[in-house]
């Protein structure tokens, strides 16, 4: 029996949709085994995604499958004018959240439909029909990779984080060279110091300065 053009198009659309509907069971592990997955999120929304997802887990009753949400961070020290550096934290992978979960269709939907979530990190599955991008099949992180990520976050010693690099113009805020202007030639975060060329007696002279002694000029 011949199908009308509209009926044929509708049938193709249904088949295409079915072909691109993934069933996200994790076939690489025994059924019910939790694994770590990386999820890409909108820039700067990592903490918001974690909070929203934690609420959705309770509301949608999937706490038995979505078990842990982490944003790995390392300690840093931020220079303060005239004071000791302030302790803070920096994300190891900005724009990503790590989730330990048992992957199935429902758990996948809960994560994927959380506001500001872009997609799981995984392998793109091509569309069977038509053109355009397919679906991304979530791929679990390897055990050694997960261990390395969290070990790095836990064991790294605080380093001073400063928004300066060679070539930046600075002004000295304190010390014997106060109000002198110059150019950064070297930055040493591990020592919380930098070297800058200052014009002293008409000559460019390299001077070592503490991070909290200088300010970057806009």
C-alpha positions as CSV (number, residue, x, y, z in Angstrom):
1,X,0.0,0.0,0.0
2,X,1.4,3.4,-1.0
3,X,1.5,6.0,1.7
4,X,0.6,9.7,1.1
5,X,3.5,12.1,1.2
6,X,2.5,13.5,4.5
7,X,2.0,10.1,6.1
8,X,5.4,9.0,4.8
9,X,7.1,12.1,6.3
10,X,5.4,11.5,9.6
11,X,6.5,7.8,9.6
12,X,10.1,8.9,8.9
13,X,9.9,11.5,11.7
14,X,8.7,8.8,14.2
15,X,11.4,6.4,13.1
16,X,14.1,9.1,13.3
17,X,13.0,10.1,16.8
18,X,13.0,6.5,17.9
19,X,16.4,5.9,16.5
20,X,17.8,8.9,18.3
21,X,16.3,8.1,21.6
22,X,19.2,6.6,23.6
23,X,18.7,4.2,26.5
24,X,21.5,5.1,28.9
25,X,22.3,1.9,30.7
26,X,25.9,1.7,31.6
27,X,27.0,-1.5,29.8
28,X,30.6,-1.3,31.0
29,X,29.8,-2.1,34.6
30,X,27.7,-4.7,36.4
31,X,24.1,-3.5,36.6
32,X,23.6,-1.1,39.5
33,X,27.3,-0.2,39.9
34,X,27.7,3.6,40.5
35,X,30.3,5.3,38.3
36,X,31.7,8.9,38.0
37,X,30.6,11.0,35.0
38,X,31.6,14.5,33.9
39,X,28.8,16.9,33.0
40,X,29.4,20.2,31.1
41,X,27.5,23.2,32.5
42,X,27.2,26.8,31.7
43,X,30.2,28.9,32.6
44,X,30.1,30.1,36.2
45,X,27.1,28.0,37.1
46,X,28.8,25.0,38.7
47,X,27.6,25.7,42.2
48,X,24.1,26.6,41.0
49,X,23.8,23.3,39.1
50,X,25.0,21.3,42.1
51,X,22.4,23.0,44.4
52,X,19.5,22.6,41.8
53,X,20.4,19.0,41.1
54,X,20.5,18.1,44.8
55,X,17.0,19.5,45.1
56,X,15.8,17.6,42.1
57,X,17.3,14.4,43.5
58,X,15.1,14.7,46.6
59,X,12.0,15.9,44.7
60,X,12.2,13.2,42.0
61,X,13.2,10.4,44.4
62,X,16.4,9.3,42.7
63,X,18.8,9.5,45.6
64,X,19.5,5.7,45.2
65,X,21.0,6.4,41.8
66,X,22.5,9.9,41.9
67,X,24.7,9.5,44.9
68,X,27.3,12.3,44.9
69,X,28.0,15.6,43.2
70,X,31.4,17.2,43.3
71,X,33.1,20.3,42.1
72,X,36.9,19.6,42.6
73,X,38.7,22.7,43.8
74,X,42.3,23.5,44.8
75,X,43.4,26.0,47.4
76,X,44.8,29.3,46.3
77,X,46.0,32.6,48.0
78,X,44.7,35.9,46.7
79,X,47.0,38.9,47.2
80,X,45.4,41.7,49.3
81,X,46.6,45.3,49.3
82,X,48.9,45.7,52.3
83,X,47.8,42.5,53.9
84,X,48.6,38.8,53.9
85,X,47.1,36.8,51.0
86,X,43.5,35.7,51.5
87,X,42.8,32.0,51.3
88,X,40.3,30.9,48.6
89,X,39.5,28.0,46.2
90,X,39.8,27.6,42.5
91,X,37.9,25.1,40.4
92,X,40.1,22.4,38.9
93,X,37.8,22.0,35.8
94,X,35.8,25.3,35.3
95,X,32.6,24.5,33.5
96,X,32.3,20.9,34.6
97,X,30.6,19.0,37.5
98,X,31.4,15.4,38.5
99,X,28.5,13.1,39.4
100,X,28.7,9.7,40.9
101,X,25.6,7.8,39.7
102,X,24.0,4.6,38.5
103,X,23.2,5.4,34.9
104,X,19.8,4.7,33.6
105,X,17.2,6.5,31.6
106,X,15.5,8.2,34.5
107,X,18.7,9.3,36.3
108,X,20.1,10.6,33.0
109,X,16.9,12.7,32.4
110,X,17.1,14.2,35.9
111,X,20.7,15.4,35.3
112,X,20.2,16.4,31.7
113,X,17.1,18.5,32.4
114,X,18.6,20.4,35.3
115,X,18.9,24.1,34.5
116,X,22.3,25.2,33.1
117,X,23.4,21.7,32.3
118,X,24.7,21.4,28.7
119,X,25.5,17.7,28.4
120,X,27.3,14.7,29.7
121,X,30.8,14.2,28.5
122,X,30.8,11.2,26.2
123,X,30.7,9.8,22.7
124,X,28.5,11.4,20.1
125,X,26.0,9.0,18.5
126,X,25.3,9.8,14.9
127,X,21.7,10.2,13.7
128,X,20.4,7.3,11.7
129,X,18.3,9.5,9.5
130,X,18.6,13.0,8.3
131,X,21.3,15.5,9.1
132,X,22.4,17.4,12.2
133,X,24.1,16.4,15.4
134,X,23.1,13.2,17.2
135,X,23.0,12.4,20.9
136,X,25.9,12.2,23.3
137,X,26.2,8.9,25.1
138,X,27.6,9.4,28.6
139,X,30.9,7.7,29.1
140,X,32.0,6.9,32.7
141,X,35.4,8.2,33.9
142,X,38.2,5.7,34.5
143,X,39.0,4.8,38.1
144,X,42.6,6.0,37.8
145,X,41.4,9.3,36.2
146,X,39.0,9.9,39.1
147,X,41.7,9.1,41.7
148,X,44.1,11.5,40.0
149,X,41.5,14.3,39.9
150,X,40.6,14.1,43.6
151,X,44.2,13.5,44.7
152,X,45.2,16.6,42.9
153,X,42.5,18.6,44.6
154,X,43.2,17.3,48.1
155,X,47.0,17.3,48.1
156,X,47.9,20.5,46.2
157,X,49.5,23.1,48.5
158,X,48.0,26.6,48.3
159,X,49.6,28.8,45.7
160,X,49.3,32.6,45.2
161,X,47.0,33.4,42.3
162,X,47.6,36.7,40.7
163,X,46.2,38.3,37.5
164,X,49.6,39.5,36.2
165,X,52.0,38.3,33.5
166,X,55.1,39.4,31.8
167,X,54.5,42.6,29.9
168,X,51.8,44.0,32.3
169,X,52.2,47.6,33.5
170,X,52.2,48.0,37.3
171,X,52.5,50.7,40.0
172,X,54.2,50.1,43.3
173,X,51.9,50.6,46.3
174,X,54.4,50.3,49.2
175,X,58.0,50.0,50.1
176,X,61.0,52.1,49.0
177,X,59.8,52.2,45.4
178,X,56.3,53.4,46.3
179,X,54.5,55.2,43.4
180,X,57.1,54.0,40.9
181,X,55.7,52.6,37.7
182,X,57.1,49.7,35.7
183,X,56.7,46.6,33.6
184,X,56.5,43.0,34.8
185,X,59.2,40.8,33.4
186,X,58.8,37.6,35.5
187,X,56.1,36.2,37.9
188,X,56.9,33.6,40.6
189,X,53.6,32.4,42.1
190,X,55.4,29.8,44.3
191,X,57.3,32.6,46.0
192,X,54.5,35.2,45.9
193,X,56.9,37.6,44.1
194,X,57.5,39.2,40.7
195,X,60.3,41.1,39.0
196,X,59.6,44.4,37.3
197,X,61.6,46.9,35.4
198,X,61.4,50.3,37.2
199,X,62.8,53.5,35.9
200,X,65.3,54.5,38.6
201,X,67.6,57.5,37.9
202,X,66.6,57.3,34.3
203,X,67.6,53.7,33.9
204,X,65.4,50.6,33.7
205,X,66.3,48.5,36.7
206,X,65.0,45.0,37.6
207,X,63.5,45.0,41.1
208,X,61.9,42.1,43.0
209,X,58.6,42.9,44.7
210,X,55.9,41.1,46.7
211,X,52.6,40.6,45.0
212,X,50.8,42.7,47.7
213,X,53.2,45.6,46.9
214,X,52.0,46.2,43.4
215,X,48.8,46.9,41.5
216,X,48.1,46.2,37.8
217,X,47.4,49.3,35.8
218,X,44.4,49.1,33.5
